[in-house]
Amino acid sequence: SRIVLATHNPHKVEEFGAIVAATRPDLEVVGYDGPEPVEDGVMFADNALIKARAAAAHTGLPALADDSGICVDVLGGAPGVFSAYWAGHKKDAVANLELLLDQLSDIADPHRAARFVSTIALVTPDGREHVVEGVWPGRLALRPSGGGGFGYDPIFLPDGHDGRSAADLTAPEKNAASHRARAFVALAPLLQNLER
Ligand code: ITT
C-alpha cells in the first residue's frame, strides 16, 4: 500500500522517507502534487492538518504533513508558524536567519534560548486524524556556522552538542536528535497501525 507525503521541502522528504522505510518498509512513499491549501493556521498543528487533509482528500491515500519552525523565547515564540517567510514572502532561508540574528543583536548569551518544533499530522482516508509533536531545545548562535542541514540550522545551537550548530552536525547526528526525530518517536506506532 502507499502513503503520501504532503511537503515540497526536499529535506523533509528525505527525513520522512527514512522513518517510513524503517517503520513500515512495505509502504511505498509518494509525493503530493495536487492543489495547494492555504496555510493560514495560527498553530503548527493547524497547518500540519491543513496540508495532510488536502493530500488525503485529493489522493485517497493516508497522508503525512509536517509543519515546523523555530521559536525564540525573548520574541514570545516567534518566528513560530511564520518561520518559512520571516523575512518576506519569498521563503529565503539566508534572509530569514539574518533577520532573526539582527532582531537578537542586543540579547546576550544567557537569554538567547530557542527551540525547533516539528508537528506532524497523519490523516487517513477514513477520516482519522493524528497529531504528534517534537521539540529540540537550544539557543541562538551569534553568527551562522556549518554547511549541513537547511533553514535555520546554521544559527541554532542544540543543547548537548558542545556549541556546534545544527548545520555542523552530520545528517545522522541531526536525524537522531532533532525535533523531527522526536516527533517520529510518537509517529512510528501510528504508522505500525496503518492498514497493511
Ligand atoms: P512544506 O510546507 O512544503 O512542508 P516548508 O519548508 O514551507 O515546506 P513549513 O511551512 O513547515 O515548511 O516551514 C518550516 C520552516 O521552519 C522551514 O522553511 C525552515 O525555515 C524552518 N525549519 C523547520 N525545520 C527545520 C530544520 O530541521 N532545520 C532548520 N530549519 C527548519
py3Dmol code that shows the C-alpha trace and the ligand (Angstrom):
import py3Dmol

protein = """\
ATOM      1  CA  SER A   1       0.000   0.000   0.000  1.00  0.00           C
ATOM      2  CA  ARG A   2       1.004   3.645  -0.334  1.00  0.00           C
ATOM      3  CA  ILE A   3       1.346   6.770   1.793  1.00  0.00           C
ATOM      4  CA  VAL A   4       1.597  10.352   0.537  1.00  0.00           C
ATOM      5  CA  LEU A   5       3.992  12.968   1.952  1.00  0.00           C
ATOM      6  CA  ALA A   6       2.410  16.407   1.679  1.00  0.00           C
ATOM      7  CA  THR A   7       5.539  18.561   1.503  1.00  0.00           C
ATOM      8  CA  HIS A   8       7.583  20.408  -1.102  1.00  0.00           C
ATOM      9  CA  ASN A   9      10.623  20.596   1.146  1.00  0.00           C
ATOM     10  CA  PRO A  10      13.173  18.039  -0.168  1.00  0.00           C
ATOM     11  CA  HIS A  11      14.926  17.912   3.240  1.00  0.00           C
ATOM     12  CA  LYS A  12      11.684  16.837   4.883  1.00  0.00           C
ATOM     13  CA  VAL A  13      11.082  14.234   2.142  1.00  0.00           C
ATOM     14  CA  GLU A  14      14.479  12.720   2.883  1.00  0.00           C
ATOM     15  CA  GLU A  15      13.920  12.623   6.658  1.00  0.00           C
ATOM     16  CA  PHE A  16      10.367  11.238   6.310  1.00  0.00           C
ATOM     17  CA  GLY A  17      11.452   8.630   3.766  1.00  0.00           C
ATOM     18  CA  ALA A  18      13.938   7.252   6.284  1.00  0.00           C
ATOM     19  CA  ILE A  19      11.416   6.953   9.123  1.00  0.00           C
ATOM     20  CA  VAL A  20       8.744   5.347   6.945  1.00  0.00           C
ATOM     21  CA  ALA A  21      11.275   2.885   5.500  1.00  0.00           C
ATOM     22  CA  ALA A  22      12.476   1.956   8.991  1.00  0.00           C
ATOM     23  CA  THR A  23       8.969   1.538  10.414  1.00  0.00           C
ATOM     24  CA  ARG A  24       6.901   0.219   7.513  1.00  0.00           C
ATOM     25  CA  PRO A  25       9.192  -0.954   4.688  1.00  0.00           C
ATOM     26  CA  ASP A  26       6.116  -2.294   2.878  1.00  0.00           C
ATOM     27  CA  LEU A  27       4.720   1.240   2.411  1.00  0.00           C
ATOM     28  CA  GLU A  28       5.500   2.995  -0.849  1.00  0.00           C
ATOM     29  CA  VAL A  29       6.073   6.721  -0.265  1.00  0.00           C
ATOM     30  CA  VAL A  30       4.641   9.040  -2.913  1.00  0.00           C
ATOM     31  CA  GLY A  31       4.887  12.813  -3.299  1.00  0.00           C
ATOM     32  CA  TYR A  32       1.927  15.174  -3.470  1.00  0.00           C
ATOM     33  CA  ASP A  33       1.442  17.449  -6.478  1.00  0.00           C
ATOM     34  CA  GLY A  34      -2.263  18.275  -6.127  1.00  0.00           C
ATOM     35  CA  PRO A  35      -3.933  21.571  -5.190  1.00  0.00           C
ATOM     36  CA  GLU A  36      -2.122  23.629  -2.529  1.00  0.00           C
ATOM     37  CA  PRO A  37      -4.204  24.535   0.503  1.00  0.00           C
ATOM     38  CA  VAL A  38      -3.776  27.939   2.164  1.00  0.00           C
ATOM     39  CA  GLU A  39      -1.692  27.517   5.345  1.00  0.00           C
ATOM     40  CA  ASP A  40      -3.474  30.094   7.467  1.00  0.00           C
ATOM     41  CA  GLY A  41      -3.338  28.334  10.837  1.00  0.00           C
ATOM     42  CA  VAL A  42      -2.023  30.063  13.951  1.00  0.00           C
ATOM     43  CA  MET A  43      -0.649  26.844  15.445  1.00  0.00           C
ATOM     44  CA  PHE A  44       1.757  24.325  13.910  1.00  0.00           C
ATOM     45  CA  ALA A  45      -0.934  21.636  14.314  1.00  0.00           C
ATOM     46  CA  ASP A  46      -3.460  23.681  12.302  1.00  0.00           C
ATOM     47  CA  ASN A  47      -1.141  23.917   9.306  1.00  0.00           C
ATOM     48  CA  ALA A  48       0.026  20.309   9.505  1.00  0.00           C
ATOM     49  CA  LEU A  49      -3.622  19.175   9.449  1.00  0.00           C
ATOM     50  CA  ILE A  50      -4.500  21.579   6.597  1.00  0.00           C
ATOM     51  CA  LYS A  51      -1.694  20.101   4.469  1.00  0.00           C
ATOM     52  CA  ALA A  52      -2.370  16.436   5.363  1.00  0.00           C
ATOM     53  CA  ARG A  53      -6.167  16.727   4.898  1.00  0.00           C
ATOM     54  CA  ALA A  54      -5.750  18.250   1.425  1.00  0.00           C
ATOM     55  CA  ALA A  55      -3.402  15.473   0.328  1.00  0.00           C
ATOM     56  CA  ALA A  56      -5.570  12.687   1.790  1.00  0.00           C
ATOM     57  CA  ALA A  57      -8.710  14.117   0.178  1.00  0.00           C
ATOM     58  CA  HIS A  58      -7.054  14.536  -3.216  1.00  0.00           C
ATOM     59  CA  THR A  59      -5.295  11.145  -3.359  1.00  0.00           C
ATOM     60  CA  GLY A  60      -7.488   8.845  -1.257  1.00  0.00           C
ATOM     61  CA  LEU A  61      -4.285   7.701   0.492  1.00  0.00           C
ATOM     62  CA  PRO A  62      -3.083   8.123   4.083  1.00  0.00           C
ATOM     63  CA  ALA A  63      -1.201  11.430   4.193  1.00  0.00           C
ATOM     64  CA  LEU A  64       1.599  12.833   6.354  1.00  0.00           C
ATOM     65  CA  ALA A  65       2.487  16.513   6.688  1.00  0.00           C
ATOM     66  CA  ASP A  66       4.972  18.369   8.876  1.00  0.00           C
ATOM     67  CA  ASP A  67       4.634  21.959   9.979  1.00  0.00           C
ATOM     68  CA  SER A  68       7.667  23.198  11.794  1.00  0.00           C
ATOM     69  CA  GLY A  69       9.686  26.210  12.776  1.00  0.00           C
ATOM     70  CA  ILE A  70      11.942  27.903  15.256  1.00  0.00           C
ATOM     71  CA  CYS A  71      10.548  29.567  18.409  1.00  0.00           C
ATOM     72  CA  VAL A  72      12.652  32.165  20.266  1.00  0.00           C
ATOM     73  CA  ASP A  73      11.844  32.799  23.939  1.00  0.00           C
ATOM     74  CA  VAL A  74      12.609  36.547  24.016  1.00  0.00           C
ATOM     75  CA  LEU A  75      10.439  37.002  20.917  1.00  0.00           C
ATOM     76  CA  GLY A  76       7.479  35.340  22.626  1.00  0.00           C
ATOM     77  CA  GLY A  77       7.811  32.204  20.485  1.00  0.00           C
ATOM     78  CA  ALA A  78       8.289  33.945  17.117  1.00  0.00           C
ATOM     79  CA  PRO A  79       9.028  33.240  14.280  1.00  0.00           C
ATOM     80  CA  GLY A  80       7.000  30.062  15.060  1.00  0.00           C
ATOM     81  CA  VAL A  81       4.483  29.298  12.301  1.00  0.00           C
ATOM     82  CA  PHE A  82       5.938  32.212  10.302  1.00  0.00           C
ATOM     83  CA  SER A  83       9.445  30.687  10.145  1.00  0.00           C
ATOM     84  CA  ALA A  84       9.417  29.942   6.396  1.00  0.00           C
ATOM     85  CA  TYR A  85       8.510  33.550   5.498  1.00  0.00           C
ATOM     86  CA  TRP A  86      10.097  35.526   8.361  1.00  0.00           C
ATOM     87  CA  ALA A  87      11.948  37.977   6.068  1.00  0.00           C
ATOM     88  CA  GLY A  88       9.142  38.312   3.486  1.00  0.00           C
ATOM     89  CA  HIS A  89       7.029  36.334   1.052  1.00  0.00           C
ATOM     90  CA  LYS A  90       9.997  34.717  -0.741  1.00  0.00           C
ATOM     91  CA  LYS A  91      10.973  31.752   1.511  1.00  0.00           C
ATOM     92  CA  ASP A  92      14.616  32.885   1.586  1.00  0.00           C
ATOM     93  CA  ALA A  93      16.462  30.861   4.241  1.00  0.00           C
ATOM     94  CA  VAL A  94      19.515  33.169   4.404  1.00  0.00           C
ATOM     95  CA  ALA A  95      17.424  36.353   4.648  1.00  0.00           C
ATOM     96  CA  ASN A  96      15.295  34.689   7.339  1.00  0.00           C
ATOM     97  CA  LEU A  97      18.210  33.739   9.576  1.00  0.00           C
ATOM     98  CA  GLU A  98      19.977  37.085   9.074  1.00  0.00           C
ATOM     99  CA  LEU A  99      16.846  38.961  10.113  1.00  0.00           C
ATOM    100  CA  LEU A 100      16.486  36.776  13.184  1.00  0.00           C
ATOM    101  CA  LEU A 101      20.138  37.382  14.186  1.00  0.00           C
ATOM    102  CA  ASP A 102      19.559  41.147  13.745  1.00  0.00           C
ATOM    103  CA  GLN A 103      16.500  41.014  15.974  1.00  0.00           C
ATOM    104  CA  LEU A 104      18.572  39.319  18.678  1.00  0.00           C
ATOM    105  CA  SER A 105      21.643  41.565  18.292  1.00  0.00           C
ATOM    106  CA  ASP A 106      21.138  43.209  21.722  1.00  0.00           C
ATOM    107  CA  ILE A 107      20.430  39.958  23.532  1.00  0.00           C
ATOM    108  CA  ALA A 108      23.342  38.337  25.380  1.00  0.00           C
ATOM    109  CA  ASP A 109      24.056  34.625  25.517  1.00  0.00           C
ATOM    110  CA  PRO A 110      22.081  33.543  28.581  1.00  0.00           C
ATOM    111  CA  HIS A 111      18.879  34.993  27.083  1.00  0.00           C
ATOM    112  CA  ARG A 112      19.079  33.504  23.594  1.00  0.00           C
ATOM    113  CA  ALA A 113      17.056  30.344  24.342  1.00  0.00           C
ATOM    114  CA  ALA A 114      15.155  28.901  21.381  1.00  0.00           C
ATOM    115  CA  ARG A 115      13.674  25.640  20.211  1.00  0.00           C
ATOM    116  CA  PHE A 116      12.803  23.910  16.985  1.00  0.00           C
ATOM    117  CA  VAL A 117       9.310  22.430  16.881  1.00  0.00           C
ATOM    118  CA  SER A 118       8.024  19.791  14.441  1.00  0.00           C
ATOM    119  CA  THR A 119       4.335  18.982  14.362  1.00  0.00           C
ATOM    120  CA  ILE A 120       3.325  16.066  12.159  1.00  0.00           C
ATOM    121  CA  ALA A 121      -0.241  15.247  11.113  1.00  0.00           C
ATOM    122  CA  LEU A 122      -1.342  11.835   9.839  1.00  0.00           C
ATOM    123  CA  VAL A 123      -4.742  11.793   8.139  1.00  0.00           C
ATOM    124  CA  THR A 124      -6.227   8.531   6.854  1.00  0.00           C
ATOM    125  CA  PRO A 125      -8.814   8.224   4.049  1.00  0.00           C
ATOM    126  CA  ASP A 126     -11.450   7.084   6.562  1.00  0.00           C
ATOM    127  CA  GLY A 127     -11.099  10.476   8.270  1.00  0.00           C
ATOM    128  CA  ARG A 128      -8.928   9.613  11.258  1.00  0.00           C
ATOM    129  CA  GLU A 129      -6.566  12.398  12.307  1.00  0.00           C
ATOM    130  CA  HIS A 130      -3.476  12.180  14.496  1.00  0.00           C
ATOM    131  CA  VAL A 131      -1.068  14.934  15.521  1.00  0.00           C
ATOM    132  CA  VAL A 132       2.339  14.382  17.139  1.00  0.00           C
ATOM    133  CA  GLU A 133       4.977  16.922  18.133  1.00  0.00           C
ATOM    134  CA  GLY A 134       8.700  17.015  18.843  1.00  0.00           C
ATOM    135  CA  VAL A 135      10.704  19.828  20.462  1.00  0.00           C
ATOM    136  CA  TRP A 136      14.512  20.356  20.217  1.00  0.00           C
ATOM    137  CA  PRO A 137      15.768  22.846  22.818  1.00  0.00           C
ATOM    138  CA  GLY A 138      18.839  25.042  22.376  1.00  0.00           C
ATOM    139  CA  ARG A 139      19.857  28.641  21.828  1.00  0.00           C
ATOM    140  CA  LEU A 140      20.599  31.021  19.003  1.00  0.00           C
ATOM    141  CA  ALA A 141      24.224  31.440  17.917  1.00  0.00           C
ATOM    142  CA  LEU A 142      25.814  34.875  17.490  1.00  0.00           C
ATOM    143  CA  ARG A 143      26.693  34.069  13.880  1.00  0.00           C
ATOM    144  CA  PRO A 144      25.994  31.256  11.372  1.00  0.00           C
ATOM    145  CA  SER A 145      28.232  28.189  11.108  1.00  0.00           C
ATOM    146  CA  GLY A 146      28.207  24.820   9.358  1.00  0.00           C
ATOM    147  CA  GLY A 147      27.301  23.625   5.877  1.00  0.00           C
ATOM    148  CA  GLY A 148      24.739  20.917   6.585  1.00  0.00           C
ATOM    149  CA  GLY A 149      21.003  20.895   7.152  1.00  0.00           C
ATOM    150  CA  PHE A 150      18.671  23.641   5.929  1.00  0.00           C
ATOM    151  CA  GLY A 151      16.690  26.668   7.070  1.00  0.00           C
ATOM    152  CA  TYR A 152      17.773  28.000  10.471  1.00  0.00           C
ATOM    153  CA  ASP A 153      20.215  25.136  11.201  1.00  0.00           C
ATOM    154  CA  PRO A 154      23.367  27.353  10.898  1.00  0.00           C
ATOM    155  CA  ILE A 155      22.225  29.622  13.762  1.00  0.00           C
ATOM    156  CA  PHE A 156      20.725  27.021  16.118  1.00  0.00           C
ATOM    157  CA  LEU A 157      22.939  25.552  18.856  1.00  0.00           C
ATOM    158  CA  PRO A 158      21.109  22.487  20.176  1.00  0.00           C
ATOM    159  CA  ASP A 159      21.619  21.609  23.854  1.00  0.00           C
ATOM    160  CA  GLY A 160      24.186  18.885  24.466  1.00  0.00           C
ATOM    161  CA  HIS A 161      26.253  19.315  21.283  1.00  0.00           C
ATOM    162  CA  ASP A 162      29.254  21.302  22.586  1.00  0.00           C
ATOM    163  CA  GLY A 163      28.240  24.573  20.954  1.00  0.00           C
ATOM    164  CA  ARG A 164      28.070  23.068  17.466  1.00  0.00           C
ATOM    165  CA  SER A 165      25.214  24.355  15.318  1.00  0.00           C
ATOM    166  CA  ALA A 166      22.593  22.041  13.823  1.00  0.00           C
ATOM    167  CA  ALA A 167      24.329  22.670  10.481  1.00  0.00           C
ATOM    168  CA  ASP A 168      27.656  21.489  11.982  1.00  0.00           C
ATOM    169  CA  LEU A 169      26.095  18.112  12.838  1.00  0.00           C
ATOM    170  CA  THR A 170      26.257  15.215  10.375  1.00  0.00           C
ATOM    171  CA  ALA A 171      22.917  14.169   8.893  1.00  0.00           C
ATOM    172  CA  PRO A 172      22.803  11.037  11.089  1.00  0.00           C
ATOM    173  CA  GLU A 173      23.557  13.169  14.194  1.00  0.00           C
ATOM    174  CA  LYS A 174      20.799  15.645  13.341  1.00  0.00           C
ATOM    175  CA  ASN A 175      18.339  12.899  12.443  1.00  0.00           C
ATOM    176  CA  ALA A 176      18.929  11.157  15.788  1.00  0.00           C
ATOM    177  CA  ALA A 177      18.367  14.289  17.902  1.00  0.00           C
ATOM    178  CA  SER A 178      16.160  16.771  16.048  1.00  0.00           C
ATOM    179  CA  HIS A 179      12.629  17.977  16.705  1.00  0.00           C
ATOM    180  CA  ARG A 180      11.513  15.883  13.717  1.00  0.00           C
ATOM    181  CA  ALA A 181      13.257  12.792  15.122  1.00  0.00           C
ATOM    182  CA  ARG A 182      11.429  13.371  18.420  1.00  0.00           C
ATOM    183  CA  ALA A 183       8.079  13.679  16.659  1.00  0.00           C
ATOM    184  CA  PHE A 184       8.874  10.482  14.723  1.00  0.00           C
ATOM    185  CA  VAL A 185       9.145   8.554  18.010  1.00  0.00           C
ATOM    186  CA  ALA A 186       5.435   9.215  18.540  1.00  0.00           C
ATOM    187  CA  LEU A 187       4.613   8.726  14.856  1.00  0.00           C
ATOM    188  CA  ALA A 188       6.145   5.259  14.483  1.00  0.00           C
ATOM    189  CA  PRO A 189       3.424   3.355  16.378  1.00  0.00           C
ATOM    190  CA  LEU A 190       0.747   5.176  14.362  1.00  0.00           C
ATOM    191  CA  LEU A 191       2.432   4.049  11.137  1.00  0.00           C
ATOM    192  CA  GLN A 192       2.581   0.494  12.520  1.00  0.00           C
ATOM    193  CA  ASN A 193      -1.197   0.608  12.995  1.00  0.00           C
ATOM    194  CA  LEU A 194      -1.941   1.712   9.427  1.00  0.00           C
ATOM    195  CA  GLU A 195      -3.768  -0.890   7.370  1.00  0.00           C
ATOM    196  CA  ARG A 196      -1.445  -3.388   5.660  1.00  0.00           C
TER     197      ARG A 196
END
"""
ligand_1 = """\
31
ITT
P 6.215 22.356 3.304
O 5.180 23.286 3.856
O 6.077 22.107 1.833
O 6.330 21.087 4.088
P 8.144 24.338 4.277
O 9.643 24.340 4.335
O 7.475 25.566 3.740
O 7.693 23.035 3.460
P 6.962 24.925 6.842
O 5.859 25.770 6.323
O 6.638 23.925 7.925
O 7.603 24.019 5.702
O 8.154 25.873 7.289
C 9.089 25.406 8.184
C 10.272 26.348 8.224
O 10.876 26.230 9.511
C 11.325 25.924 7.212
O 11.185 26.581 5.983
C 12.618 26.321 7.954
O 12.860 27.694 7.764
C 12.261 26.086 9.415
N 12.637 24.705 9.803
C 11.822 23.643 10.032
N 12.520 22.546 10.337
C 13.817 22.903 10.297
C 15.028 22.193 10.492
O 15.060 20.891 10.751
N 16.171 22.883 10.372
C 16.167 24.195 10.070
N 15.072 24.928 9.841
C 13.892 24.287 9.963
"""
view = py3Dmol.view(width=600, height=400)
view.addModel(protein, "pdb")
view.setStyle({"model": 0}, {"cartoon": {"style": "trace"}})
view.addModel(ligand_1, "xyz")
view.setStyle({"model": 1}, {"stick": {}})
view.zoomTo()
view.show()
